Amino acid sequence: MKNFKKTLAGISALTLTLSMTACGGDSSSNGGSDTPAEETTTATTTTAATVELNTATLAEEDAATLEEVADKELRDVELENKTIKWLAHYDINPSTAKGDSEAVNISLFKSKYGGEIQWYSTTWNTRYSDLSTYVLGGEGIDFFPCDTAALPKGVVSGMFQPVDDYIDLNSPLWQDVSEAMEIYNFNGKHYELVNSVTAENIVIYNKQTISEQGLDDPWELYQAGEWNWDSFEKMLEQFVDPDADQVGLDGYWNEKALLLSAGVPSVEAVDGHLVTNLNDPTIEKAMNWMYGLYNKGLVMDMSLYDWSEQPQFMGEGKELFYIIGAWAVQSNPDTWNTKIPVENLGLAPVPSPEGSDPYQAATLDGWVICKGAANPEGVALFSECTRLANTSDDAIAIADKKAKEDFQWSDELIAINKEINELARKYPVVDLATGVSTDVASLTTDGGSQIGLRAAFHGVEWATNREEIADVVDMLVQEVDDQLTALS
């Protein structure tokens, strides 16, 4: 691994695709084009974004260097079948139309194993029905993007298989994502090849607003160990003023982000089995706290704005906090909906309860191996190429350069974002409700405004809400767990 980092120092024209979200609604990851198979829908139905970091042609000497690195650091095996079949709403290969050069992981896969990736096009809305058709038809599709709807229901429906037979989880390549790999452990078998872990959401704020209001800077509070639910709430109380048109907390994603910051999802896998946590006191604490924020008027009333976010209030100094993925400010600043000048952009992790670990809702960028895959060994080798590329200091440096040039981020912002993502890697929380079934999701994370984990910010008290849904959710989750057990 160290040799890889040193050897890549001379490479100047490599491409890295920086994935903003993955197993929480993904897009092109690690070097692919996110050109949609159906251009009229994909841009609005996915929640991910990608950044092309370089479009230069890979020099011959750089390709030779990669080949040397691959020989030293990757498994020395002969890949009999050189092609792996990829089904997704985007092509993982570089886009020739946009002039993209190959990403590091693809170059490694080609140079070491002679591998190539064949794209099977689908759309976001039809991806699972198309997958079922291909799997049942024996097409031999090898791998598929892991989004929040994939697992575990893709296991129950016979779409995906465990990855354990194809990779060595004890290898150094997988050490920094080993905890994340356990999130999709069912009956002792792992089902996602995790490429990387990032924070699903961050807290965005306007430094100028913070200063003018005489408030403490959230990032400085975090560094001092004082950024938590209490300080978050106190700042909202100090800022919100309806008479001055000052609103507190905005964002479609704030409910789930704040709930998971306590460390307990509504559904998770424990020792390989699905469990529900709706009666857990930690969830009760989180929901009651959010209900309190609502009752104090600290959450922006979206009904006043046709149920729409108002991120532009951030730039106007009229809104204190906006919870969303970092991707919202990972583009040219002129395109930011927040309208915050880049020099005033503030980022902080989603706060957790005082005295708690800094849990973060996590995005697991990764893939699943399809049932009936023609070349699962090839997918495993490609995933190892990807892990190797993701641990390269030089690849990270390319991403940093992109952030400076295209996002106009300072070194400080880049460092802050990395630290927030590191929290997500160390303290990841993923709610499996969406992946269990549509019914479970509709009662918990993905339901209407008056039910489940979204109810508190709409004036519904948790005890009443829980009484209505807990038994049904328990039954539905147990049914799926029984099905998983029967497959083991």
Order of alpha helices (4+ residues) and beta strands (2+ residues): alpha-beta-alpha-beta-alpha-beta-alpha-beta-alpha-beta-alpha-beta-alpha-beta-beta-beta-beta-alpha-alpha-alpha-beta-alpha-beta-beta-alpha-alpha-beta-beta-beta-alpha-alpha-alpha-beta-alpha-alpha-alpha
